[in-house]
Amino acid sequence: MSVTEAVKPVSVNDIIAHTAKAKAVTNGKVRDIRSVTNMLKILALNALIEANRAGELGRGFSVVADEVRGISTEVEGLSSALAKELGGEFDTLERLTQDMALQSQGARLTDLALNAIELIDRNLYERTCDVRWWATDAAMVDAAADPAADKCAYASKRLGVILDAYTVYIDLWLCDLNGQIIASGRPGQYGVSGQNVAGRDWFQRARALHSGNDFAVADITTEPLLNGAQIATYATGVRAGGEADGKLLGILGVHFDWQPQAQTIMTGIRLGDEERAKTRALLVDASGLIIAASDGKGILSERVQIKSDGRESGHYRDPDGTITAYHKTPGYETYAGLGWRGVLVQRP
């Protein structure tokens, strides 16, 4: 081999294929041996018949025929033992190789599931920073303290400037403590000013926060006021003076444009073309609800049951050969995550 010649990579599937081929060749050769020994037995039997017809003259030949028949019987016994022993070893080798393939592929898919959930966590960690930072903006503080028309209009203008720079958001809402939206980043597009969101989970959680250093987050949902878009909402309190321990004046909610961002991560998982065709990549929330899927199906409507046995990560194979790999969110920096999992389901 020349120094520039590439070494062809060997996969576990190659080993499985060659093991199966060796097993088939062995079984074929054993059948050939048995066929030959059967022919020898028939020839030996015919020789004995002719020897008996010859009487005394055929006596010596009958001894040889008996020996041939005995040897053929012994060879047949050896071939049967060979088939049994080698067949058992090949079966064991095949099973062990398949188990090794499962472990290797399962570990790889688990790593990919972790990579997907980590990318989401890092992305959403930035959202927790954004909302706490923007809540200290003087325009937000002034409008929350005194929701006069001019101040709310200026706050909306500031939110619009932020939206122009941060395209991962659909809209940003400044609410009073009763849940009424008093400013938004895209008033001309969605017209949400004056709408009340006091019943939203993210608002109620943010309303209960004790510090401007804290944030609230809700699971993925659709928002009717944003034309049914899938959103991840992060919220915190707007406080007097923009201080973390200042008096609570209002609530700022930022709506992350979930669907396209999550879909980019799902379809960007590093799978080969052949693997991609038989693999479904998912993000599921703590209850198993699908919140993102590489095939775009079942989002916010389908639940999957992960056989985790309480483990944060792992993989398993169903009787039909389907491999499921999963990894629970490890969180990132100060963002602990919401118990979501990255999941890859690969058909055989």
Buried (B, 14 or more C-beta within 10 A) or exposed (E): EEEEEEEEEEEBEEBBEEBBEBBEEBBEBBEEBBEBBEEBBEBBEEBBEEBEEEEEEBEEBBEEBBEBBEEBBEBBEEBEEBBEEBBEEBEEBBEEBBEEBBEEBBBBBBBBBBBBBBBBBEBBBBBBBBBBEBBBBEBBBBBBBEBEEEBBBBBBBBBBEBBEEBEBBBBBBBBBBEBBBBBBBBBEEBEBBEBEBBEBBBBBBBBEBEBBEBBBBBBBBBBEBBEEBBBBBBBBBBBBBBEBEBEBBBBBBBBBBBBEBBBEBBBEBEBEEEBBEEBBBBBBBEEBBBBBBBEEEBBBEEEBEBEBEEEEBBBBBEEEEBBBBBBBBEBBEEBEBBEBBBBBBBEE
